[in-house]
Structure formats: C-alpha cells, structure tokens
Amino acid sequence: MPTPATPLITELIDKTDNLTVLRDRLAEVLIVELANQRALAVAASRDPAPWDLRIFTEARRPWEEWHAEQPPHVPIVNLSIMSSDIDERRSASSIDTVHAGKIAIDGYAAGVPFEGPGGSTHTPGGLAGALARDRAATLVRNILTAGANSELQLNGEKILWGGVILSGYKTFSADEAHLPAPTVSGFQFIADLVYNETSSEEIGVPLNYIAIDLRRAPLTGELHMEVDFDYAGP
C-alpha cells in the first residue's frame, strides 16, 4: 500500500485565478468606458441612451430582468468563462504556467415596433431588436479592441500576454436561443486571452549552515577544500 497522503501546503489558499480576474476586468472595462461614452454624449448634446448597456457576469438567464420592466429594455451583455488550455511550450513549470483561455461575451437586445408620424414609416419589433443588437455588439467590439484597452489597463501586471482578440462573432434569434419574445436578438463574441497562471509552491526555510568537505585527490593526496558557512552566526 502507498504511504498515506499528508498536507504539504502550509499557506491558506486565498486567491483568485487569473482567468476569473480577466473575466471581471473585461466587464469592468466595459462598465467604465460605457459610462464615459454616455458622459461624452451628454457633453455633445446627444441622447445618452444608445450608449447604455447592462453588464453581467456568469448570469444564466439575464434577460429575465426584463419581465419586471416596461419596454424599451436596455440591452444586456453577459460574460462567462468557457474554457482554458495550458500552453506547454511557454510554461516554465507546473506552478507557473501559460494558458489560452476563452470567455464568452453574449449580448441580448429587445426591439419595440415603431410607427412614424401618421404611419409614414414602420419598424417591426424584430428589425428593431436586430438593430439594437448590432449597436450593442459594435460598442462591445470597439471598446474591448481599442488600442488604449489592448492590455485591459493592467499596466505592468504580468497576467495577460498581448491583447484581447475577439473572434467567432455570431448572431442568433429568439427561437434559436429559446428567448422569451420574438423581438429579442442576440450576439456572441469569444474573447481569446493568453495569460499566466500560478499555483501554490513549496515554501522554503531560512538557510543557516552549509558544510563543504571535499576529499583528497586519489593520485596526489592533495586536500582541495574543507569549508563551513555559518549564516546564523554573528
């Protein structure tokens, strides 16, 4: 029988893995940049509503918030962790690894039918939802791929390799995603992130003493070295 396992980690594990940190930073960047966009719209005497998105993380059915609201609904964006794979070529050890992670960025927008003055124009609810979806997707893409946000404002923190890449853009309708109304449209980006991850490592002890005792050479009998280093002494 193998020797029973014993606890070897001597410090409390009280940290957040970096993929979670990056998901939350993506959400934070969206929130602060959207608030700034609304302020810029007001400063330009524009209606700030088109620059308004509601940001969630790991919400399973975020559109249920709309059941208690009267339309028009503010578009919703939800960020959730999808997967992560280790990059063995870049990983130095098992405690300091490089990963390729994927975070899903899902958006939902509901459309309200619009009638122009005197019935001159008509925008069906489905089309209005698709237009609101496209605007929300444009805001998300332009914020997260902006040069100023290329490293998510982490500024020197050794977490993210390179910038954020948004890939796999697709749209979907209410019936495809089992959404509550035919006027709801959705989109999805995949944020591809290469990042560092660390794990608990063995904690060393202070070095107090080293003894070096080299032997005599077998042919000449010469003693090469015999030295003690006492680091704890005066």
TORKOL-4160 file (C-alpha; in steps of 0.2 Angstrom, whole numbers, padded with zeros to 4 digits, m for minus):
234
<pt num="1" X="0000" Y="0000" Z="0000"/>
<pt num="2" X="0006" Y="0018" Z="m0004"/>
<pt num="3" X="0011" Y="0029" Z="0010"/>
<pt num="4" X="m0005" Y="0039" Z="0016"/>
<pt num="5" X="m0005" Y="0057" Z="0009"/>
<pt num="6" X="m0001" Y="0071" Z="0021"/>
<pt num="7" X="m0005" Y="0090" Z="0019"/>
<pt num="8" X="0010" Y="0099" Z="0012"/>
<pt num="9" X="0003" Y="0116" Z="0008"/>
<pt num="10" X="0007" Y="0127" Z="0023"/>
<pt num="11" X="m0002" Y="0143" Z="0017"/>
<pt num="12" X="m0020" Y="0147" Z="0016"/>
<pt num="13" X="m0026" Y="0147" Z="m0002"/>
<pt num="14" X="m0034" Y="0164" Z="m0003"/>
<pt num="15" X="m0033" Y="0170" Z="m0021"/>
<pt num="16" X="m0042" Y="0172" Z="m0037"/>
<pt num="17" X="m0036" Y="0163" Z="m0053"/>
<pt num="18" X="m0031" Y="0174" Z="m0067"/>
<pt num="19" X="m0045" Y="0169" Z="m0079"/>
<pt num="20" X="m0058" Y="0175" Z="m0067"/>
<pt num="21" X="m0048" Y="0191" Z="m0064"/>
<pt num="22" X="m0048" Y="0193" Z="m0083"/>
<pt num="23" X="m0067" Y="0190" Z="m0085"/>
<pt num="24" X="m0070" Y="0203" Z="m0072"/>
<pt num="25" X="m0058" Y="0215" Z="m0079"/>
<pt num="26" X="m0067" Y="0214" Z="m0096"/>
<pt num="27" X="m0083" Y="0218" Z="m0088"/>
<pt num="28" X="m0075" Y="0232" Z="m0078"/>
<pt num="29" X="m0068" Y="0240" Z="m0094"/>
<pt num="30" X="m0085" Y="0239" Z="m0102"/>
<pt num="31" X="m0094" Y="0247" Z="m0087"/>
<pt num="32" X="m0082" Y="0262" Z="m0086"/>
<pt num="33" X="m0080" Y="0265" Z="m0104"/>
<pt num="34" X="m0099" Y="0265" Z="m0107"/>
<pt num="35" X="m0101" Y="0277" Z="m0093"/>
<pt num="36" X="m0088" Y="0288" Z="m0101"/>
<pt num="37" X="m0097" Y="0287" Z="m0118"/>
<pt num="38" X="m0114" Y="0292" Z="m0110"/>
<pt num="39" X="m0105" Y="0307" Z="m0102"/>
<pt num="40" X="m0097" Y="0311" Z="m0119"/>
<pt num="41" X="m0114" Y="0310" Z="m0127"/>
<pt num="42" X="m0122" Y="0322" Z="m0115"/>
<pt num="43" X="m0107" Y="0334" Z="m0117"/>
<pt num="44" X="m0111" Y="0334" Z="m0136"/>
<pt num="45" X="m0130" Y="0337" Z="m0133"/>
<pt num="46" X="m0134" Y="0319" Z="m0138"/>
<pt num="47" X="m0146" Y="0307" Z="m0130"/>
<pt num="48" X="m0135" Y="0295" Z="m0120"/>
<pt num="49" X="m0147" Y="0280" Z="m0121"/>
<pt num="50" X="m0139" Y="0272" Z="m0136"/>
<pt num="51" X="m0123" Y="0271" Z="m0126"/>
<pt num="52" X="m0131" Y="0261" Z="m0112"/>
<pt num="53" X="m0128" Y="0243" Z="m0109"/>
<pt num="54" X="m0131" Y="0232" Z="m0093"/>
<pt num="55" X="m0116" Y="0221" Z="m0089"/>
<pt num="56" X="m0117" Y="0204" Z="m0080"/>
<pt num="57" X="m0105" Y="0190" Z="m0077"/>
<pt num="58" X="m0110" Y="0172" Z="m0076"/>
<pt num="59" X="m0128" Y="0175" Z="m0077"/>
<pt num="60" X="m0138" Y="0161" Z="m0084"/>
<pt num="61" X="m0154" Y="0170" Z="m0090"/>
<pt num="62" X="m0150" Y="0188" Z="m0088"/>
<pt num="63" X="m0165" Y="0193" Z="m0099"/>
<pt num="64" X="m0177" Y="0188" Z="m0085"/>
<pt num="65" X="m0174" Y="0205" Z="m0078"/>
<pt num="66" X="m0185" Y="0212" Z="m0092"/>
<pt num="67" X="m0201" Y="0203" Z="m0085"/>
<pt num="68" X="m0202" Y="0216" Z="m0071"/>
<pt num="69" X="m0198" Y="0231" Z="m0083"/>
<pt num="70" X="m0208" Y="0241" Z="m0096"/>
<pt num="71" X="m0200" Y="0242" Z="m0113"/>
<pt num="72" X="m0189" Y="0248" Z="m0121"/>
<pt num="73" X="m0176" Y="0237" Z="m0112"/>
<pt num="74" X="m0158" Y="0242" Z="m0110"/>
<pt num="75" X="m0148" Y="0229" Z="m0120"/>
<pt num="76" X="m0139" Y="0216" Z="m0109"/>
<pt num="77" X="m0121" Y="0209" Z="m0110"/>
<pt num="78" X="m0116" Y="0194" Z="m0100"/>
<pt num="79" X="m0098" Y="0187" Z="m0099"/>
<pt num="80" X="m0094" Y="0169" Z="m0094"/>
<pt num="81" X="m0079" Y="0158" Z="m0093"/>
<pt num="82" X="m0079" Y="0145" Z="m0107"/>
<pt num="83" X="m0063" Y="0135" Z="m0106"/>
<pt num="84" X="m0044" Y="0136" Z="m0104"/>
<pt num="85" X="m0030" Y="0125" Z="m0111"/>
<pt num="86" X="m0012" Y="0125" Z="m0105"/>
<pt num="87" X="0002" Y="0130" Z="m0117"/>
<pt num="88" X="0016" Y="0118" Z="m0113"/>
<pt num="89" X="0028" Y="0126" Z="m0125"/>
<pt num="90" X="0028" Y="0143" Z="m0115"/>
<pt num="91" X="0025" Y="0135" Z="m0097"/>
<pt num="92" X="0041" Y="0135" Z="m0087"/>
<pt num="93" X="0035" Y="0123" Z="m0073"/>
<pt num="94" X="0019" Y="0116" Z="m0066"/>
<pt num="95" X="0017" Y="0131" Z="m0054"/>
<pt num="96" X="0020" Y="0145" Z="m0067"/>
<pt num="97" X="0010" Y="0141" Z="m0082"/>
<pt num="98" X="0004" Y="0150" Z="m0098"/>
<pt num="99" X="m0014" Y="0146" Z="m0103"/>
<pt num="100" X="m0025" Y="0150" Z="m0118"/>
<pt num="101" X="m0042" Y="0155" Z="m0111"/>
<pt num="102" X="m0059" Y="0158" Z="m0119"/>
<pt num="103" X="m0073" Y="0170" Z="m0112"/>
<pt num="104" X="m0090" Y="0171" Z="m0120"/>
<pt num="105" X="m0097" Y="0188" Z="m0122"/>
<pt num="106" X="m0116" Y="0186" Z="m0125"/>
<pt num="107" X="m0127" Y="0201" Z="m0129"/>
<pt num="108" X="m0146" Y="0202" Z="m0129"/>
<pt num="109" X="m0157" Y="0216" Z="m0136"/>
<pt num="110" X="m0176" Y="0218" Z="m0137"/>
<pt num="111" X="m0185" Y="0228" Z="m0151"/>
<pt num="112" X="m0200" Y="0238" Z="m0149"/>
<pt num="113" X="m0211" Y="0241" Z="m0165"/>
<pt num="114" X="m0210" Y="0259" Z="m0171"/>
<pt num="115" X="m0223" Y="0269" Z="m0180"/>
<pt num="116" X="m0218" Y="0286" Z="m0189"/>
<pt num="117" X="m0229" Y="0301" Z="m0188"/>
<pt num="118" X="m0245" Y="0297" Z="m0197"/>
<pt num="119" X="m0240" Y="0279" Z="m0201"/>
<pt num="120" X="m0227" Y="0286" Z="m0213"/>
<pt num="121" X="m0214" Y="0273" Z="m0208"/>
<pt num="122" X="m0215" Y="0257" Z="m0198"/>
<pt num="123" X="m0201" Y="0247" Z="m0190"/>
<pt num="124" X="m0206" Y="0229" Z="m0185"/>
<pt num="125" X="m0201" Y="0223" Z="m0167"/>
<pt num="126" X="m0189" Y="0210" Z="m0175"/>
<pt num="127" X="m0180" Y="0223" Z="m0185"/>
<pt num="128" X="m0179" Y="0235" Z="m0170"/>
<pt num="129" X="m0171" Y="0221" Z="m0160"/>
<pt num="130" X="m0158" Y="0217" Z="m0173"/>
<pt num="131" X="m0153" Y="0235" Z="m0175"/>
<pt num="132" X="m0151" Y="0237" Z="m0156"/>
<pt num="133" X="m0141" Y="0220" Z="m0156"/>
<pt num="134" X="m0130" Y="0227" Z="m0169"/>
<pt num="135" X="m0127" Y="0243" Z="m0160"/>
<pt num="136" X="m0123" Y="0234" Z="m0144"/>
<pt num="137" X="m0111" Y="0222" Z="m0152"/>
<pt num="138" X="m0102" Y="0237" Z="m0160"/>
<pt num="139" X="m0100" Y="0246" Z="m0143"/>
<pt num="140" X="m0093" Y="0230" Z="m0136"/>
<pt num="141" X="m0081" Y="0227" Z="m0150"/>
<pt num="142" X="m0074" Y="0244" Z="m0151"/>
<pt num="143" X="m0072" Y="0246" Z="m0133"/>
<pt num="144" X="m0063" Y="0230" Z="m0130"/>
<pt num="145" X="m0052" Y="0231" Z="m0145"/>
<pt num="146" X="m0047" Y="0249" Z="m0143"/>
<pt num="147" X="m0028" Y="0252" Z="m0143"/>
<pt num="148" X="m0030" Y="0260" Z="m0126"/>
<pt num="149" X="m0038" Y="0245" Z="m0119"/>
<pt num="150" X="m0026" Y="0232" Z="m0128"/>
<pt num="151" X="m0020" Y="0226" Z="m0111"/>
<pt num="152" X="m0036" Y="0229" Z="m0101"/>
<pt num="153" X="m0027" Y="0243" Z="m0092"/>
<pt num="154" X="m0017" Y="0230" Z="m0082"/>
<pt num="155" X="m0002" Y="0241" Z="m0084"/>
<pt num="156" X="0013" Y="0231" Z="m0079"/>
<pt num="157" X="0004" Y="0217" Z="m0070"/>
<pt num="158" X="0011" Y="0201" Z="m0078"/>
<pt num="159" X="m0005" Y="0192" Z="m0082"/>
<pt num="160" X="m0010" Y="0195" Z="m0100"/>
<pt num="161" X="0001" Y="0191" Z="m0115"/>
<pt num="162" X="m0003" Y="0203" Z="m0129"/>
<pt num="163" X="m0020" Y="0210" Z="m0131"/>
<pt num="164" X="m0038" Y="0204" Z="m0132"/>
<pt num="165" X="m0044" Y="0196" Z="m0148"/>
<pt num="166" X="m0062" Y="0195" Z="m0151"/>
<pt num="167" X="m0066" Y="0180" Z="m0163"/>
<pt num="168" X="m0081" Y="0169" Z="m0168"/>
<pt num="169" X="m0094" Y="0183" Z="m0169"/>
<pt num="170" X="m0111" Y="0176" Z="m0172"/>
<pt num="171" X="m0129" Y="0182" Z="m0170"/>
<pt num="172" X="m0145" Y="0172" Z="m0165"/>
<pt num="173" X="m0163" Y="0175" Z="m0164"/>
<pt num="174" X="m0176" Y="0172" Z="m0150"/>
<pt num="175" X="m0182" Y="0155" Z="m0157"/>
<pt num="176" X="m0164" Y="0148" Z="m0159"/>
<pt num="177" X="m0159" Y="0153" Z="m0141"/>
<pt num="178" X="m0176" Y="0150" Z="m0133"/>
<pt num="179" X="m0178" Y="0168" Z="m0128"/>
<pt num="180" X="m0194" Y="0175" Z="m0121"/>
<pt num="181" X="m0200" Y="0185" Z="m0136"/>
<pt num="182" X="m0199" Y="0185" Z="m0155"/>
<pt num="183" X="m0192" Y="0203" Z="m0154"/>
<pt num="184" X="m0176" Y="0198" Z="m0145"/>
<pt num="185" X="m0160" Y="0196" Z="m0154"/>
<pt num="186" X="m0143" Y="0191" Z="m0148"/>
<pt num="187" X="m0125" Y="0190" Z="m0152"/>
<pt num="188" X="m0109" Y="0182" Z="m0146"/>
<pt num="189" X="m0090" Y="0186" Z="m0146"/>
<pt num="190" X="m0077" Y="0174" Z="m0140"/>
<pt num="191" X="m0063" Y="0184" Z="m0131"/>
<pt num="192" X="m0047" Y="0174" Z="m0134"/>
<pt num="193" X="m0034" Y="0178" Z="m0120"/>
<pt num="194" X="m0016" Y="0171" Z="m0117"/>
<pt num="195" X="m0012" Y="0173" Z="m0099"/>
<pt num="196" X="m0001" Y="0167" Z="m0084"/>
<pt num="197" X="m0007" Y="0157" Z="m0070"/>
<pt num="198" X="0002" Y="0152" Z="m0054"/>
<pt num="199" X="m0001" Y="0139" Z="m0041"/>
<pt num="200" X="0004" Y="0136" Z="m0023"/>
<pt num="201" X="0023" Y="0132" Z="m0022"/>
<pt num="202" X="0033" Y="0124" Z="m0008"/>
<pt num="203" X="0039" Y="0137" Z="0005"/>
<pt num="204" X="0057" Y="0136" Z="0009"/>
<pt num="205" X="0066" Y="0138" Z="0026"/>
<pt num="206" X="0080" Y="0151" Z="0030"/>
<pt num="207" X="0097" Y="0144" Z="0026"/>
<pt num="208" X="0108" Y="0144" Z="0042"/>
<pt num="209" X="0123" Y="0132" Z="0038"/>
<pt num="210" X="0132" Y="0124" Z="0024"/>
<pt num="211" X="0146" Y="0112" Z="0026"/>
<pt num="212" X="0158" Y="0108" Z="0011"/>
<pt num="213" X="0170" Y="0094" Z="0014"/>
<pt num="214" X="0180" Y="0090" Z="m0002"/>
<pt num="215" X="0191" Y="0074" Z="m0002"/>
<pt num="216" X="0209" Y="0072" Z="m0006"/>
<pt num="217" X="0214" Y="0069" Z="m0024"/>
<pt num="218" X="0217" Y="0050" Z="m0026"/>
<pt num="219" X="0233" Y="0052" Z="m0035"/>
<pt num="220" X="0242" Y="0066" Z="m0026"/>
<pt num="221" X="0233" Y="0066" Z="m0009"/>
<pt num="222" X="0230" Y="0085" Z="m0011"/>
<pt num="223" X="0216" Y="0092" Z="0000"/>
<pt num="224" X="0206" Y="0103" Z="m0011"/>
<pt num="225" X="0194" Y="0111" Z="0001"/>
<pt num="226" X="0185" Y="0110" Z="0018"/>
<pt num="227" X="0174" Y="0125" Z="0022"/>
<pt num="228" X="0159" Y="0128" Z="0033"/>
<pt num="229" X="0147" Y="0143" Z="0031"/>
<pt num="230" X="0138" Y="0148" Z="0046"/>
<pt num="231" X="0124" Y="0161" Z="0041"/>
<pt num="232" X="0116" Y="0161" Z="0058"/>
<pt num="233" X="0131" Y="0166" Z="0067"/>
<pt num="234" X="0137" Y="0184" Z="0071"/>
